[in-house]
Amino acid sequence: MFSIQNIIQYFPQSLGKKIEETIKTENEFSKMYLEEIRVRVARPVILKIKGEEKQIDYLPTRENILEIIQHVCDNSIYSFQNQICQGFITIPGGHRVGIVGNVVIKEGKVVNISYIAGINFRIAKQILGCSTRLMKYILNVGQNTIYDTLLVSPPRCRENHYFKRLHSKN
């Protein structure tokens, strides 16, 4: 079960309180529909709730961003270097923290991200029953086989999520 406290713990206390207050003033279900928290240097923090963006009156500093990264990396940024080079860190609960900054490339590979200017928390959620509608197009129940299937969608349309749900039904 998702708890906003699992995410808030990574933020400076003053920002964490503002995020909680904003979620509570939206409506009682806002925390269930929270999709992402976008934090960028000297720009308002943005909460994406059920597809809509809500601004928080808080302008993070570079130090705030680094403090959040330190918390996410459990005060050991070096041990998360491989994930940082991929552009995100996965935290407990399956949530992802995207990292925005200047990429350092060596021999065609990302070796570091310097000047981290923003981070984006993507909130992981389980969507029960999301694959049910697709089953008739994938499973041939009469012959007990699977149709040849290619699952395609635009970015952020959860094709991975559908695939995982389909897989877990069998």
N, C-alpha and C positions, 0 to 999 in steps of 0.2 A: 504494500500500500504506500502510495506517495505521501511524503510529509514535506511541507515547505521548509521545515527546520533543517532537513538534510541538505538543502541548497543554501539557505541563509547563513549557515555556519561558516561558509567560505568568505563572506563579505565583511568589511569593516562594520562595527556595531552600528554606527550612525546610518549607513546605507542599508544595512539589513532591516533596521526598524522602519525606514521609509518604504522599502519594498513590501514589508508585511502590512503596513498601514494602507498602502495603495491597493493591495489585494483585498483587504478587509472592506475598504470603502466601495469597491466595485460591486460585489455581491458575495453572498456566502459560498457560491460555487466557483468563484474565480480561481482559487488555488487548484481546483480539479482541471480547469481549462488552460492553465498557464503553460505556454509552449516554449517560451524562451525569455531570457533576460540579457539584454545587450548593454554592455558597459564600454564606453569609449572615452578617451582622455578629452576633457573640457567640452563634452557634449552631454546633453541630458540622458540619463539612464532610461532605457525603453523596455517595457514589459509587453510581450505579445501574449494576449489573452483571447482565445477563441478567434484568432485571425485578426484581431484589432490591436493596434499599437497604442499603449498608454505611456505618456512621458512622466517621469518622476523629476521633481524639482531638486536635482542633485547633479552637480558637475564634478565627476571624478577627476582626480589628479593622476599623474603618472605614478606617484607613490601608492595611491589607492589600488591601481591596476597591479602593480608589483606585489602588494600585500595580498591581494586575492590569489595571484599565481602562487605565492609562497604557501598559502593555506591549501590550495588545490594540490600542490606537489608535496605536501606534508613537510615543508621546510627543506626539501632536497630536490631542487630544480634539476640538478645534474642527473639524478636517477630517473627522471622523466624525459631526458633529452630525446630519445627515440620517438616518443609520442609527440613531443613538441615539434619535432621535424616533420611529422605527419600533419601538423596543423591543428591537432586537438588532443585533449587528454580525457580519457574515460574515467569517471569517478564512480564511487559506489552507487548502485541503483541503476546503472547503465546510462546515466546522464553524460552528455559530452560537453566539454568546455573548449570551444573553438578559440583559436589564438590569431590575432591580427597584428602584423608587424612587418619589419623588413626582413626578407629571406636572404640568408647567406648560402650561396651555392658554391660547391667545390667539386670539380670533376663531374658535373652534371647532376649532382645529388644535393638535396637540402641538408646542410649540416647544422644549421642553427636558425633561430628567428631572433633578431635583435630589435631593439626599440619596440617593445610590445606596446601597441597603441590602443588595443581594445581586446575584449574577450566577450564571448557569447555563450551563455549556458543554454543548451538545448535539453529540454526536460523529456525524459523517456517515459512513455505511458503504454500500458497494455490496452489494446482495443479488442474486447471480446466480441466474437462473432463476425469480425471484419471479413473473413474469407468465405463465409457461408454462401454468399451470392455467386462466387466464382466456381464453386465445386462442380456444378453441372457442366461447366465448360472444360474442366480439367480431368474429371473422372468419368470413365465409361462404366457405369454401374452394371449395365447388362452383361458386359464381357469381363468385368472385374479387371480393367486395365486403365492406364493413364494415357490420355491424348497427348500427342506431341504439342508442347506448349512453350511459348515465348512470352514472358511477362515484361511489358514495356510501359514506361510512364515518364512524364516530365520529372525534373528534379523535385524533391520534397513531396512526392505523392505517395510515399510509403510502400513502394513495391517490395522492398526488403521485408517490411512488416507483414505484408500479405503472404509472402513466400514462407516466412517462419510459421505463421498461423496455419497455412495449408499443410506444412510438414508436420506440425504437432497434432493434427487431426488423425494422422495415420499411424 
